[in-house]
Protein backbone atom coordinates (compact mmCIF):
# COMPACT_ATOMS: atom_id res chain seq x y z
CA UNK A 1 0.00 0.00 0.00
CA UNK A 2 2.98 2.28 0.34
CA UNK A 3 1.89 3.53 3.78
CA UNK A 4 3.94 3.91 6.94
CA UNK A 5 3.08 5.20 10.41
CA UNK A 6 3.57 8.96 10.69
CA UNK A 7 4.57 8.51 14.32
CA UNK A 8 5.49 5.44 16.34
CA UNK A 9 3.66 6.40 19.55
CA UNK A 10 0.43 4.59 18.70
CA UNK A 11 2.07 1.58 16.99
CA UNK A 12 3.34 0.04 20.22
CA UNK A 13 -0.03 0.52 21.97
CA UNK A 14 -1.98 -1.07 19.12
CA UNK A 15 0.45 -3.97 18.92
CA UNK A 16 0.15 -4.61 22.67
CA UNK A 17 -3.64 -4.43 22.59
CA UNK A 18 -3.87 -6.94 19.74
CA UNK A 19 -1.29 -9.28 21.26
CA UNK A 20 -3.32 -9.38 24.49
CA UNK A 21 -6.48 -10.28 22.58
CA UNK A 22 -8.23 -6.89 22.79
CA UNK A 23 -10.16 -5.46 19.91
CA UNK A 24 -9.18 -2.14 18.42
CA UNK A 25 -12.19 -0.22 17.19
CA UNK A 26 -12.03 2.91 15.03
CA UNK A 27 -8.74 4.11 16.46
CA UNK A 28 -7.56 7.19 14.57
CA UNK A 29 -4.00 6.93 13.38
CA UNK A 30 -1.86 9.06 11.10
CA UNK A 31 -0.16 7.36 8.18
CA UNK A 32 2.11 8.70 5.51
CA UNK A 33 2.40 7.74 1.85
CA UNK A 34 5.81 7.29 0.25
CA UNK A 35 5.44 10.70 -1.39
CA UNK A 36 5.04 12.30 2.09
CA UNK A 37 1.28 12.89 1.86
CA UNK A 38 -0.40 12.50 5.27
CA UNK A 39 -3.49 10.35 5.69
CA UNK A 40 -5.83 10.12 8.65
CA UNK A 41 -7.08 6.56 9.08
CA UNK A 42 -9.72 4.94 11.28
CA UNK A 43 -8.19 1.56 12.16
CA UNK A 44 -10.13 -1.39 13.53
CA UNK A 45 -8.70 -4.85 14.21
CA UNK A 46 -9.36 -8.05 16.07
CA UNK A 47 -7.47 -11.30 16.55
CA UNK A 48 -9.23 -14.52 15.73
CA UNK A 49 -8.33 -18.17 15.55
CA UNK A 50 -9.49 -20.68 13.01
CA UNK A 51 -8.38 -24.09 14.13
CA UNK A 52 -4.78 -23.80 15.31
CA UNK A 53 -4.07 -20.79 13.12
CA UNK A 54 -4.21 -17.19 14.50
CA UNK A 55 -5.40 -14.43 12.18
CA UNK A 56 -5.64 -10.69 12.38
CA UNK A 57 -8.70 -9.14 10.78
CA UNK A 58 -8.12 -5.43 10.20
CA UNK A 59 -9.78 -2.58 8.37
CA UNK A 60 -8.43 0.82 7.41
CA UNK A 61 -10.82 3.63 6.50
CA UNK A 62 -9.40 6.84 5.07
CA UNK A 63 -10.97 9.68 7.06
CA UNK A 64 -8.65 12.40 5.79
CA UNK A 65 -11.37 14.27 3.88
CA UNK A 66 -13.90 13.78 6.65
CA UNK A 67 -11.52 15.38 9.17
CA UNK A 68 -10.74 18.19 6.73
CA UNK A 69 -14.47 18.84 6.21
CA UNK A 70 -15.03 18.81 9.97
CA UNK A 71 -12.26 21.37 10.49
CA UNK A 72 -13.65 23.54 7.69
CA UNK A 73 -17.17 23.37 9.15
CA UNK A 74 -15.85 24.35 12.58
CA UNK A 75 -13.98 27.30 11.05
CA UNK A 76 -17.10 28.39 9.12
CA UNK A 77 -19.24 28.08 12.27
CA UNK A 78 -16.77 30.28 14.15
CA UNK A 79 -16.85 32.88 11.36
CA UNK A 80 -20.63 32.80 11.35
CA UNK A 81 -20.79 33.25 15.13
CA UNK A 82 -18.44 36.23 14.91
CA UNK A 83 -20.57 37.76 12.14
CA UNK A 84 -23.76 37.26 14.17
CA UNK A 85 -22.09 38.86 17.21
CA UNK A 86 -20.90 41.78 15.06
CA UNK A 87 -24.35 42.36 13.56
CA UNK A 88 -26.03 42.05 16.95
CA UNK A 89 -23.64 44.64 18.37
CA UNK A 90 -24.37 46.89 15.37
CA UNK A 91 -28.13 46.61 15.91
CA UNK A 92 -27.79 47.22 19.64
CA UNK A 93 -25.67 50.29 18.91
CA UNK A 94 -28.32 51.48 16.47
CA UNK A 95 -31.10 51.00 19.00
CA UNK A 96 -29.08 52.81 21.66
CA UNK A 97 -28.51 55.72 19.27
CA UNK A 98 -32.19 56.11 18.39
CA UNK A 99 -33.58 59.24 19.99
CA UNK A 100 -37.16 57.99 19.67
CA UNK A 101 -39.05 55.12 21.19
CA UNK A 102 -38.85 51.68 19.67
CA UNK A 103 -41.34 49.02 20.58
CA UNK A 104 -42.43 45.67 19.20
CA UNK A 105 -46.03 44.60 19.70
CA UNK A 106 -47.87 41.29 19.73
CA UNK A 107 -50.95 40.94 17.54
CA UNK A 108 -53.17 41.92 20.48
CA UNK A 109 -51.18 45.08 21.28
CA UNK A 110 -48.96 43.82 24.11
CA UNK A 111 -45.41 45.17 24.22
CA UNK A 112 -42.88 42.42 23.53
CA UNK A 113 -39.85 44.71 23.49
CA UNK A 114 -39.39 48.41 24.17
CA UNK A 115 -36.40 50.75 24.11
CA UNK A 116 -36.06 54.47 24.41
CA UNK A 117 -33.19 56.78 23.71
CA UNK A 118 -34.29 58.92 26.64
CA UNK A 119 -36.42 57.39 29.43
CA UNK A 120 -36.80 60.82 31.07
CA UNK A 121 -39.77 61.69 28.83
CA UNK A 122 -41.63 58.47 29.67
CA UNK A 123 -44.14 57.79 32.43
CA UNK A 124 -42.07 54.69 33.27
CA UNK A 125 -38.84 53.28 31.78
CA UNK A 126 -39.25 51.46 28.48
CA UNK A 127 -38.17 48.09 29.92
CA UNK A 128 -40.92 48.29 32.56
CA UNK A 129 -43.54 48.61 29.82
CA UNK A 130 -42.80 45.17 28.36
CA UNK A 131 -45.82 42.93 28.82
CA UNK A 132 -48.27 45.83 29.14
CA UNK A 133 -51.02 46.49 26.62
CA UNK A 134 -50.54 49.77 24.74
CA UNK A 135 -53.88 50.90 26.17
CA UNK A 136 -52.22 50.86 29.60
CA UNK A 137 -49.73 53.57 28.59
CA UNK A 138 -51.33 55.52 25.73
CA UNK A 139 -54.39 57.71 25.53
CA UNK A 140 -57.52 56.09 24.06
CA UNK A 141 -57.09 58.04 20.77
CA UNK A 142 -53.43 57.06 20.41
CA UNK A 143 -54.26 53.42 21.31
CA UNK A 144 -57.02 53.30 18.68
CA UNK A 145 -54.77 54.74 15.98
CA UNK A 146 -51.93 52.38 16.83
CA UNK A 147 -54.22 49.33 16.93
CA UNK A 148 -55.60 50.30 13.49
CA UNK A 149 -52.03 50.54 12.16
CA UNK A 150 -51.22 47.18 13.74
CA UNK A 151 -54.28 45.57 12.12
CA UNK A 152 -53.23 47.01 8.71
CA UNK A 153 -49.69 45.71 9.20
CA UNK A 154 -50.97 42.23 10.06
CA UNK A 155 -53.24 42.19 7.00
CA UNK A 156 -50.43 43.38 4.75
CA UNK A 157 -47.80 41.27 6.56
CA UNK A 158 -45.41 44.25 6.66
CA UNK A 159 -44.39 46.84 9.21
CA UNK A 160 -46.44 50.03 8.91
CA UNK A 161 -45.81 53.35 10.59
CA UNK A 162 -49.16 54.43 12.11
CA UNK A 163 -48.21 58.07 11.39
CA UNK A 164 -48.71 57.26 7.70
CA UNK A 165 -52.48 57.15 8.30
CA UNK A 166 -52.67 60.82 9.17
CA UNK A 167 -52.08 62.95 12.19
CA UNK A 168 -50.97 61.13 15.30
CA UNK A 169 -52.69 62.28 18.51
CA UNK A 170 -50.24 63.76 21.00
CA UNK A 171 -48.68 61.31 23.39
CA UNK A 172 -46.61 63.87 25.30
CA UNK A 173 -45.80 62.52 28.73
CA UNK A 174 -46.95 59.03 27.79
CA UNK A 175 -45.25 56.18 25.93
CA UNK A 176 -42.91 57.91 23.53
CA UNK A 177 -42.92 61.39 24.96
Residue, then its C-alpha position, 0 to 999 in steps of 0.5 A: x500500500x505504500x503507507x507507513x506510520x507517521x509517528x510510532x507512539x500509537x504503533x506500540x499501543x496497538x500492537x500490545x492491545x492486539x497481542x493481548x487479545x483486545x479489539x481495536x475499534x475505530x482508532x484514529x492513526x496518522x499514516x504517511x504515503x511514500x510521497x510524504x502525503x499524510x493520511x488520517x485513518x480509522x483503524x479497527x482490528x481483532x485477533x481470531x483463531x481458526x483451528x490452530x491458526x491465529x489471524x488478524x482481521x483489520x480494516x483501514x478507513x481513510x478519514x482524511x477528507x472527513x476530518x478536513x471537512x469537519x475542520x472547515x465546518x468548525x472554522x465556518x461556524x466560528x466565522x458565522x458566530x463572529x458575524x452574528x455577534x458583530x451584527x447584533x452589536x451593530x443593531x444594539x448600537x443602532x437602538x441605543x442611538x435612536x432618539x425615539x421610542x422603539x417598541x415591538x407589539x404582539x398581535x393583540x397590542x402587548x409590548x414584547x420589546x421596548x427601548x427608548x433613547x431617553x427614558x426621562x420623557x416616559x411615564x415609566x422606563x421602556x423596559x418596565x412597559x414590556x408585557x403591558x397592553x398599549x392601552x395601559x400607557x397611551x391615551x384612548x385616541x393614540x391606542x385606537x390609531x396604533x391598533x388600526x395601524x397594527x391591524x393594517x400591518x398584520x393584513x399586509x404582513x409588513x411593518x407600517x408606521x401608524x403616522x402614515x395614516x394621518x395625524x398622530x394624537x399627541x402622546x406627550x408625557x406618555x409612551x414615547x414622549 
